[in-house]
């Protein structure tokens, strides 16, 4: 769409990681005129970006649950500790992903995001209402797949095919450096 700009914030934990699966992100700007890739070591604040975003797309990072708390619709494309909390839009197929990317998404109830935040601050598992959370140190989530293709690859393919082909609206490239 012509008024769409995508900021891809490479997770800060990937500063010294050189795997192909995330290094390909740095090539997106070569293919799209309305994509800005923000490197893992960039000084730009993820929270300043969050303040300006219409919606947030995550692969499981904690910025996803934080975005819900800050009243942003979140599209979750991979496993996360908050996957089953009904706080994110989780596409089940390519058509649903496309719809979520293009639609004005209503906000989800953030009660479970608040409970999750409280849980992570206390660092112990307990039950809040009917939400049972148990702290574990490591959980090997595998990326969700549709027809043997990961959401990450579907997302990139979808970008190439449809949404982010606009050559206009260069004014959308203003990136906030600090939180308000």
N, C-alpha and C positions, 0 to 999 in steps of 0.2 A: 504494500500500500504506500501511497506517496507521502503520507505524513508519519511514517513509521521509522524510528531509528532504534537500532539495537546496540546496546553497550554490553560487551562481553568482558566481565571482570574475572580474570584468571585468579583462582584462589591463591591467597598469599602463601599458603603452605606448599605451593608448587614452585617456589623460587628456584630451588636447586634440582628439580626433577626434570629429566630430559626424555620422557617417554613420548612416543609419537601421538598417543591418544590425546594429549593436551597441547603438544607443540603445533598441531594442525590448526588450533584456534588462532594462532598468530598470523595465519595466512588468509583469514576471512576478509580482511580489509582489501586485499588484492582483488577479490572477486565481487565485492559489494560496495557501492558508493554510500550506503547508509548504515554501515557497521563500523563501530569503533571498538578495538580490542585494547583493553587496559591490562598491561603486564602485571604479573604477580608482585613485582617489586616496586610498582608505581606508588607515588605518594597520595594519589587520589583516594579519598575516603569512601569506603563501601557504603557507609551510612549516608553520606551526602548524595551518592547516587540513588540510594533507596528513597530518600526524601523526594527526589525528582521523578522517580519511576511511576509509570501507570500500572505496571504489573511486573512481577519478578519471576524469573524462570531459574530453577535450581536443580542440581543433581544430588541433593541431599545435605548441602552445607547448612550450618546453623543460621546463616542469614535468611534462609527460608522461613524458619519459625519466627525469627525476629521480624521479618517482613509482615507476617500475619498479625503480630502484635501491633505493628505500626500502621495497620489498616491498608495493606496492599494485597491484592489478589496474588496468590502464588501458584505457579504451575510446577509440580514436582515430577521430574523425569527419571528418578532412580530411587533405590531404597534409601531409607533414612530412619532414624530413631522415631521420628514423628509421622511416619508413613500412615499409620492406622488411626491417627487422631482426628480425622475428618476436618482438617484445617487448610488443606491444599486441594487444588484441582489436579487430579491424576488421570491423564488421558489413557484410554484403553486401546486406542487405535489411531491411525494417522489422521482420519477425518476429525476425530475428537480433538486431537492436538491442534489441527488447523483452526477448528472452531474456537478453542481457548485462546489461541494467539490473536485471532481477529476480533473476537467479541469483547464487549464491555462486560467484565465479570463482576457479579455482585460479591461483596465481601462475605467471607465465611465467619462463623462465630469464633471468636478468639479465646474463648474460655479454656479450651484444652491447650492452647499455646501458652497461656498464663500458667496453667498447672505444670506444663512441661518446663517452663522457665524456672518455676519455683523448685521443681524436682532437681534440675541441674545445679541450682545454687546450693541445695542442701546435700548433694552427693550421696544420697541413699535412696533405696527403693521403698515405696510405701503406696498405700491405696488412697486416692482422693475420689470421693464419690464412687463411680463405677469404673474409674480409669486406673488400672493397675500398671505401675511402672516398676521395673526391676533394673537396678544399675548393673551393667556388665562392662568389663573393660574393653572387649573387642568383639565385633560381630561382623562376619564376612558377608556383607551384602553383595549380591550379584546384580548387575544392571538389569532392569526390566527389559523384556524383549517382546517384539511383535513379529511373528513369522520368522524367528531366528535372527532378526536384525535388532541391535540395541537401540534404545531411545535416542542415545547420542547420535548415532549414524542416521537415524530417521530424521532427527531434528536438523542436522546439517544438510541432508538431502532435500528436505523440505525448504530450507532457506535458499538453496541453489535454485530450486524449481519455481517457487511462487512468491513469497511475501517480500523479500528484501532485494528487489530488483530496481528500486526507485533510484533515479539520478538527481532528484530534486531535494529541496529542504536542507541545504547545507547549514542553515541557521540552527538546526537541531543539534549540531556538534558541540555546543557549549557544555563543557564538563565541569561540574562543581568540584573544587579542590578541598573545601572545608565544610563541616556541618554548619548549619545556621544557628 
